[in-house]
């Protein structure tokens, strides 16, 4: 029986990048059964561009910007409710190469949660590793169980929503991504939860081109979510009885504060320090609504 695949693309005020992403989706050697764009209330003409240039694309326009996490929650819920077997989720700043979906579906017998490699200007992203959730941080894989050992695919215990192919059985088991994250961390914990019952795999094949350079350091607005969302991560880990103690959680928070203040000059300002303090206090108090500066 043919597997029905719906691409779920979340966008916000980047219509030129979105158009390139959609062109890549429409050129797939294994054609998609549907493309769904989740528009996070864009104000740059995205709605008009989609209607004019991509009439074949389904659009789910949200009433306000709900961030990547809210967008993927809404998009996956819509695709799942429409009966699709697979949801291919991605941001608007990646462009899938023509054979990406065809290659990914070759691994359907292995996994319900499949990634391929991304590159930026010809350089592949280093993404091999495993999260150690007893003291939450990513650790690189030993070379003898990585792509350096010539492996076709490796198993990871986290996810990236820049091009993950997710079967509906994942939703059956763990539900949808948590929209409270807004940005940062929603895909990491979703992949970890999925890895508890299926292989989450990373295939040694470059299938996605990232259009924007990777940020090595978060800005003062993103740093707010870095710290606030640690509490959401802790909440999810405790819910599934992961081995993360309260002491380890607070030590990790303190290490992160120290590292950011030591290495990032733009954070060592009143605005940057305020973002850290607000993130920690809002997370501690469970205040996961949209901050006033996002409205």
BELLINFEN-V96107 format. One record per run of one state. SS is the DSSP state (hx for helix, st for strand, lp for the rest). FROM is the first residue (numbers start at 1). TO is the last residue. If there is no record, write none. Layout:
BEGIN
SS_FROM_TO + SS_FROM_TO
END
This chain:
BEGIN
lp_1_4 + st_5_11 + lp_12_14 + hx_15_26 + lp_27_33 + st_34_39 + lp_40_45 + hx_46_53 + lp_54_57 + st_58_61 + lp_62_66 + hx_67_81 + lp_82_85 + st_86_91 + lp_92_93 + st_94_96 + lp_97_99 + hx_100_105 + lp_106_112 + st_113_120 + lp_121_122 + st_123_124 + lp_125_129 + st_130_132 + lp_133_136 + st_137_139 + lp_140_142 + hx_143_145 + lp_146_146 + hx_147_149 + lp_150_152 + st_153_156 + lp_157_163 + st_164_167 + hx_168_174 + lp_175_178 + hx_179_181 + lp_182_185 + hx_186_194 + lp_195_199 + st_200_210 + lp_211_219 + hx_220_239 + lp_240_245 + hx_246_263 + lp_264_269 + hx_270_285 + lp_286_291 + hx_292_294 + lp_295_295
END
